[in-house]
Amino acid sequence: MTVNGWVPVDQSNLRTRYAGVYAIGDVCSGPRTVPKAGIFAESAARVVADDIVATISGGEPPAPYEGSGICYAEFGGGLVSKVEVNFLRGDGPAAQAHGVTLAHAAEKDEFGATRRPRWFGR
């Protein structure tokens, strides 16, 4: 399935050249501008799931994968900032930075609490 160590995909829906097979995360070749991090694999998985449902039901395909995600940064003292990024929508990568707050610390905790069980079974 690989070409030069990567699984080639259609950047809009993450389909491989094999019918009914998709690739997301660290194994796929594209989109190259999107980091290989869990949050981006999560948004890719949503597109793949929606594409599978549309294929089975004969519905409209989902919007193309946009390479979007959130990154939190800790500053000490319980303060956290966040950046929302989108690598594929529009003319190029775009990011919206949010200030350093205690509220973002609580949001980061909730983010982790919901993903640990889903991603790692913990």
Secondary structure as a PSIPRED ss2 file (coil, helix, strand):
# PSIPRED VFORMAT (PSIPRED V4.0)

   1 M C   1.000  0.000  0.000
   2 T C   1.000  0.000  0.000
   3 V E   0.000  0.000  1.000
   4 N C   1.000  0.000  0.000
   5 G C   1.000  0.000  0.000
   6 W E   0.000  0.000  1.000
   7 V E   0.000  0.000  1.000
   8 P C   1.000  0.000  0.000
   9 V C   1.000  0.000  0.000
  10 D C   1.000  0.000  0.000
  11 Q C   1.000  0.000  0.000
  12 S C   1.000  0.000  0.000
  13 N C   1.000  0.000  0.000
  14 L C   1.000  0.000  0.000
  15 R E   0.000  0.000  1.000
  16 T C   1.000  0.000  0.000
  17 R C   1.000  0.000  0.000
  18 Y C   1.000  0.000  0.000
  19 A C   1.000  0.000  0.000
  20 G C   1.000  0.000  0.000
  21 V C   1.000  0.000  0.000
  22 Y E   0.000  0.000  1.000
  23 A C   1.000  0.000  0.000
  24 I C   1.000  0.000  0.000
  25 G H   0.000  1.000  0.000
  26 D H   0.000  1.000  0.000
  27 V H   0.000  1.000  0.000
  28 C E   0.000  0.000  1.000
  29 S C   1.000  0.000  0.000
  30 G C   1.000  0.000  0.000
  31 P C   1.000  0.000  0.000
  32 R C   1.000  0.000  0.000
  33 T C   1.000  0.000  0.000
  34 V C   1.000  0.000  0.000
  35 P C   1.000  0.000  0.000
  36 K C   1.000  0.000  0.000
  37 A C   1.000  0.000  0.000
  38 G H   0.000  1.000  0.000
  39 I H   0.000  1.000  0.000
  40 F H   0.000  1.000  0.000
  41 A H   0.000  1.000  0.000
  42 E H   0.000  1.000  0.000
  43 S H   0.000  1.000  0.000
  44 A H   0.000  1.000  0.000
  45 A H   0.000  1.000  0.000
  46 R H   0.000  1.000  0.000
  47 V H   0.000  1.000  0.000
  48 V H   0.000  1.000  0.000
  49 A H   0.000  1.000  0.000
  50 D H   0.000  1.000  0.000
  51 D H   0.000  1.000  0.000
  52 I H   0.000  1.000  0.000
  53 V H   0.000  1.000  0.000
  54 A H   0.000  1.000  0.000
  55 T H   0.000  1.000  0.000
  56 I H   0.000  1.000  0.000
  57 S H   0.000  1.000  0.000
  58 G C   1.000  0.000  0.000
  59 G C   1.000  0.000  0.000
  60 E C   1.000  0.000  0.000
  61 P C   1.000  0.000  0.000
  62 P C   1.000  0.000  0.000
  63 A C   1.000  0.000  0.000
  64 P C   1.000  0.000  0.000
  65 Y C   1.000  0.000  0.000
  66 E C   1.000  0.000  0.000
  67 G C   1.000  0.000  0.000
  68 S E   0.000  0.000  1.000
  69 G E   0.000  0.000  1.000
  70 I E   0.000  0.000  1.000
  71 C E   0.000  0.000  1.000
  72 Y E   0.000  0.000  1.000
  73 A E   0.000  0.000  1.000
  74 E E   0.000  0.000  1.000
  75 F E   0.000  0.000  1.000
  76 G E   0.000  0.000  1.000
  77 G C   1.000  0.000  0.000
  78 G C   1.000  0.000  0.000
  79 L E   0.000  0.000  1.000
  80 V E   0.000  0.000  1.000
  81 S E   0.000  0.000  1.000
  82 K E   0.000  0.000  1.000
  83 V E   0.000  0.000  1.000
  84 E E   0.000  0.000  1.000
  85 V E   0.000  0.000  1.000
  86 N E   0.000  0.000  1.000
  87 F C   1.000  0.000  0.000
  88 L C   1.000  0.000  0.000
  89 R C   1.000  0.000  0.000
  90 G C   1.000  0.000  0.000
  91 D C   1.000  0.000  0.000
  92 G C   1.000  0.000  0.000
  93 P C   1.000  0.000  0.000
  94 A E   0.000  0.000  1.000
  95 A E   0.000  0.000  1.000
  96 Q E   0.000  0.000  1.000
  97 A E   0.000  0.000  1.000
  98 H E   0.000  0.000  1.000
  99 G E   0.000  0.000  1.000
 100 V E   0.000  0.000  1.000
 101 T E   0.000  0.000  1.000
 102 L H   0.000  1.000  0.000
 103 A H   0.000  1.000  0.000
 104 H H   0.000  1.000  0.000
 105 A H   0.000  1.000  0.000
 106 A H   0.000  1.000  0.000
 107 E H   0.000  1.000  0.000
 108 K H   0.000  1.000  0.000
 109 D H   0.000  1.000  0.000
 110 E H   0.000  1.000  0.000
 111 F H   0.000  1.000  0.000
 112 G H   0.000  1.000  0.000
 113 A H   0.000  1.000  0.000
 114 T H   0.000  1.000  0.000
 115 R H   0.000  1.000  0.000
 116 R H   0.000  1.000  0.000
 117 P H   0.000  1.000  0.000
 118 R H   0.000  1.000  0.000
 119 W H   0.000  1.000  0.000
 120 F H   0.000  1.000  0.000
 121 G C   1.000  0.000  0.000
 122 R C   1.000  0.000  0.000
